[in-house]
């Protein structure tokens, strides 16, 4: 029994250095991963808006090609809580629909789609 008591007396739990190193590693990971995660969320939102607006512009272009309307036209459409300025005009034999908006990162974006009416 004497040996067991000696072993138990020497064990005092974690040392300050061990706790400090573990805390440092956790803090380092947190300060690295949180900004990366935040940036990924912003990029996800930008891409989602870009896809949705492009889909809307495509559908609008198809409707205008089929209805043979007069151009130029300009209006503002709200898509995913984003105000999009939509422009329709003719360029040669093509009908062009362009959308301009300010994305989640406060950068102006512009997307144009071209369509040729079948007569």
C-alpha positions as CSV (number, residue, x, y, z in Angstrom):
1,X,0.0,0.0,0.0
2,X,2.8,2.4,0.5
3,X,3.7,2.6,-3.2
4,X,0.1,3.4,-4.2
5,X,-0.1,6.3,-1.8
6,X,3.1,7.8,-3.1
7,X,1.8,7.6,-6.7
8,X,-1.5,9.2,-5.8
9,X,0.2,12.0,-3.9
10,X,2.4,12.9,-6.9
11,X,-0.7,13.4,-9.2
12,X,-2.0,16.9,-8.8
13,X,-4.2,17.2,-11.9
14,X,-3.4,19.3,-15.0
15,X,-0.5,21.6,-14.9
16,X,-0.8,25.3,-15.8
17,X,1.2,24.7,-19.0
18,X,-1.1,22.0,-20.2
19,X,-4.2,24.1,-19.6
20,X,-2.6,27.1,-21.2
21,X,-1.7,25.1,-24.4
22,X,-5.1,23.6,-24.7
23,X,-6.7,27.0,-24.3
24,X,-4.4,28.5,-26.8
25,X,-5.2,25.8,-29.4
26,X,-9.0,26.3,-28.9
27,X,-8.7,30.1,-29.1
28,X,-6.6,29.9,-32.2
29,X,-9.1,27.6,-33.9
30,X,-12.0,29.8,-32.9
31,X,-10.4,33.0,-34.2
32,X,-9.5,31.3,-37.5
33,X,-12.7,29.4,-38.2
34,X,-15.3,32.1,-37.3
35,X,-14.2,34.6,-39.9
36,X,-14.0,31.9,-42.5
37,X,-17.5,30.7,-41.7
38,X,-18.8,34.3,-41.9
39,X,-17.2,34.9,-45.3
40,X,-18.7,31.6,-46.6
41,X,-22.1,32.7,-45.5
42,X,-21.8,36.0,-47.3
43,X,-20.5,34.3,-50.5
44,X,-23.4,31.8,-50.3
45,X,-25.8,34.7,-50.2
46,X,-24.2,36.5,-53.1
47,X,-24.3,33.3,-55.3
48,X,-27.9,32.6,-54.3
49,X,-28.9,36.2,-55.4
50,X,-26.9,35.9,-58.6
51,X,-28.6,32.6,-59.6
52,X,-32.1,33.8,-58.7
53,X,-31.7,37.1,-60.5
54,X,-30.3,35.4,-63.6
55,X,-33.3,33.0,-63.6
56,X,-35.7,35.9,-63.3
57,X,-33.9,37.7,-66.2
58,X,-34.1,34.6,-68.3
59,X,-37.8,34.2,-67.7
60,X,-38.4,37.9,-68.4
61,X,-36.4,37.6,-71.7
62,X,-38.4,34.6,-72.8
63,X,-41.7,36.4,-72.0
64,X,-40.7,39.5,-74.0
65,X,-39.5,37.5,-77.0
66,X,-42.8,35.7,-77.1
67,X,-45.0,38.8,-76.6
68,X,-43.0,40.9,-79.1
69,X,-43.2,44.1,-77.1
70,X,-41.8,47.5,-77.9
71,X,-38.4,48.6,-76.4
72,X,-36.6,50.1,-74.5
73,X,-38.2,49.3,-71.2
74,X,-36.9,49.9,-67.7
75,X,-38.3,49.0,-64.3
76,X,-37.2,48.0,-60.7
77,X,-38.0,44.5,-59.4
78,X,-37.4,43.2,-55.9
79,X,-35.9,39.7,-55.9
80,X,-34.8,38.1,-52.7
81,X,-35.1,41.4,-50.9
82,X,-32.7,42.9,-53.4
83,X,-33.7,45.9,-55.7
84,X,-32.8,45.0,-59.3
85,X,-32.9,47.6,-62.0
86,X,-34.1,45.7,-65.2
87,X,-33.4,47.1,-68.6
88,X,-34.8,45.7,-71.9
89,X,-33.7,47.0,-75.3
90,X,-32.9,45.9,-78.8
91,X,-29.4,45.5,-80.1
92,X,-29.4,44.6,-83.8
93,X,-31.6,41.5,-84.1
94,X,-31.3,40.6,-80.4
95,X,-33.4,41.5,-77.5
96,X,-31.2,42.3,-74.4
97,X,-32.3,42.1,-70.8
98,X,-29.9,43.4,-68.2
99,X,-30.2,43.5,-64.4
100,X,-28.1,45.7,-62.1
101,X,-28.1,45.4,-58.3
102,X,-25.9,45.9,-55.3
103,X,-24.9,42.6,-53.8
104,X,-24.4,41.5,-50.2
105,X,-20.8,42.7,-50.2
106,X,-21.9,46.2,-51.4
107,X,-20.5,45.6,-54.9
108,X,-22.5,46.6,-58.0
109,X,-23.2,43.7,-60.2
110,X,-24.6,43.6,-63.8
111,X,-25.9,40.6,-65.7
112,X,-27.1,40.7,-69.3
113,X,-28.8,38.0,-71.3
114,X,-29.3,38.1,-75.1
115,X,-32.1,36.5,-77.1
116,X,-33.0,36.3,-80.8
117,X,-36.7,36.2,-81.6
118,X,-37.8,33.5,-84.0
119,X,-40.0,34.9,-86.7
